[in-house]
Amino acid sequence: MFYLEKEKHKVRIDKPAILVIDVQNYFFHKNSPSYLRGSERILENVVEFLRTVKSINNDIPIIATVHKGWNDNMYNWWGNVVTEQWALPFVPEELIDVLIEKSTYDAFYNTPLDELLKSKAVDQLIITGVMTHLCCETTARSGFVRGYKIVMVEDCLWDKDEWYHYASLKNIAHGFGVIASKDEVLQVLKPKE
């Protein structure tokens, strides 16, 4: 699907951080009011990806976000508040180096993310999580305009359905990010023998 874009922009890894966006009860727990049907499809991929990254290079920061609380715009649009119960991460705690709370789509907005990345000399964001067309794409765009190189891990991202997911990835591939599978990213991360 991303053949032409992949010909132009190859997966390269510089000084990355892994972002795990909103892999939390709110979207992954089947009893949640905002459960994303099909999210279990990527959960196994995300956990496997994070475990492998840790085994390859434990110095790559893994930063998770959780959507929590509310702000006026989000409440006016969606009409709900993300409570403590639904803000709990849905990935094993030992795979996360830093947890950041956010209350809007953009993981940079009113959070310490940019400062944290700069303190670790990160210049690239490898993005996983949900929802591809909202929080993940908004954070990718926000990171791009701040000077970060963007890699979206296609099979570690999910949305309300495939149409939103792939439409978002096509937009990202066109203007500001590389689309790759977890295996493609891991292949580049592996030390050269």
N, C-alpha and C positions, 0 to 999 in steps of 0.2 A: 504493500500500500504506500510506502514511503520511499520507493525505489529511487525516484529522481532526486528527492531531497537528500537521501543517503549518499548518492553519487557526489553531490556537491559538498556536503558537510559530514565528514567521517567522525566516528566516536573517538575522541581523544580525552585522556584524563590528565589534568594538571594538578592543582591543589584543591581537591574536592571536599565537600561535605555532603552527606546524605540527608535529605529532608524527608521525613515521614509525616505527611500532612493528614491530620485528623483521622488516623486509624484508631478509632475510639468507640466506646459503647454506642454513642449516638447514631452512628452509621452502620455498625457491624453487629450489634446485639439484635436478635430477631424480635424482641419485645419492644424495641425502641419505636417511638412515633416516626422517626426518620430513617429507619432501617433501609439500606440499599440492597434490594434483591440482587443477588449475584456477587455481593462483596466477598463472600467466602471464597469465590473463585480466585481472587488475588491475595487473600490473606496468607495462604500457604506460600505463595511466591514472595511476598514481602518478607516474611519471617526467614525463609530460606536465603533470600538475597542478603539480608542483614547479617545472618549467621556467617555466611560465606565471606562477606566483606570483612567482618571482625577477624576471621581466620587468616585472611590474606594480608590485611594491614589494619591493625588495631588503632593506628594513629589517625585514621579517617574519622572525623567526628560524625556521629549519628544524632541528629537533632529531630525530635518529634514535636509536633504541635498538637494541641487539642483546642477545639472550638469550645468556648465556655462563656456563660453569661449572655450578655446581649449589648447591643448599642441601638440607638433609635432607628437608624436606617435598616439594620437587619431585622429588628422587631416589626417595623412597619411593612417590610416586604414579606416576611415569613410568618409573623404572628406568634413566634414561640421564643422561649428562653432555654438555653442549654444548662441544665442543672448539674450539680456535682456528680450525681449518679451516672449521668450520660457522658460526662467529661473524662472518665477514666480511660487510659490507653488500652488498646486491645492487642498489643504486642507484648511479648515478655519484657519485663522491666530491665533485665540484664543486657538487652540489646540497644537500649537507649542511653546515650551519654548525657543529653540535656533535654528537658521538657519545657516547652514554652506555651503559655496560654495566650490565646488570641480571641477577639470577639468580632472579627469580620473576616472577609475572604483572604485578605493579604496578610501573610505571616510576618511581613516587615512592619506593618502599620501599628504603631504604639506598642511595639515589643522590642526586646533587646537583641533581636536576631542579627541585624546588620553589624552592630558593635561586637557581638560574639564572633561572627565570621571574620571580621577584620582582625580581631585579637588572635585568631588562629591562622592568619595569612591565607584564608580560603579565597580562591578566585573562580570556583566552579560549583554549581549546585546540581546534584543528581536527585531528581524529584520523584517520589513515590507517594501514593495515598489516594485520597478522595476529596471532593469530586473533581474529576479532570477539568471540566469546563468552568468551575467556579473557583474554589480555593487553590487548586494546583495551578491552573492557568494564570490566575491573578498574581500569585506569588512568583511564578516564572517570569511574567512580564515585569513585575516590580524588581525582581533580581536582575533582569537583563538591563533595565534602564540604570541600575546602580553599578553596572560594569561586570556582573558575574556571567560566566558562560553557563548555559543551561543544557542539561540532558534530562529528558523525560523518559522514564522507564515504563514503556508501554504496557507490559504485562504485570506491572506492580502499581498500576493506576486503575481506577474504576469510577463509574458515574451512575446516573439514574438508569441509563441504558447505553447500548453500543453507539447509537446515533450521536448523542451528546459527546461521548468519549472520543470517537474518531473525528468528529467535526472539530473538536478542540485541538486534537493532536495535529490535524492538517493545518490549522491556523498557526500553531506554534512552529511547526516544521517550515512553514513558508517564511517566517520573519525573525525568529529569535531563539530557536532551540533545536537540538538534535533529538530525534526520536530513536530509541534503541530498546532492545529486549534486555532482560536481566542478564541473560547469557552473554550477549555482546558486551555489556558493561563489565561483567566479571572477567571476560577474556582479556580485556584491555587492562584491568586492574592487576591481573596475575603477574608476578615477577617474571622477567625474561630469563629463560634457562640457558 
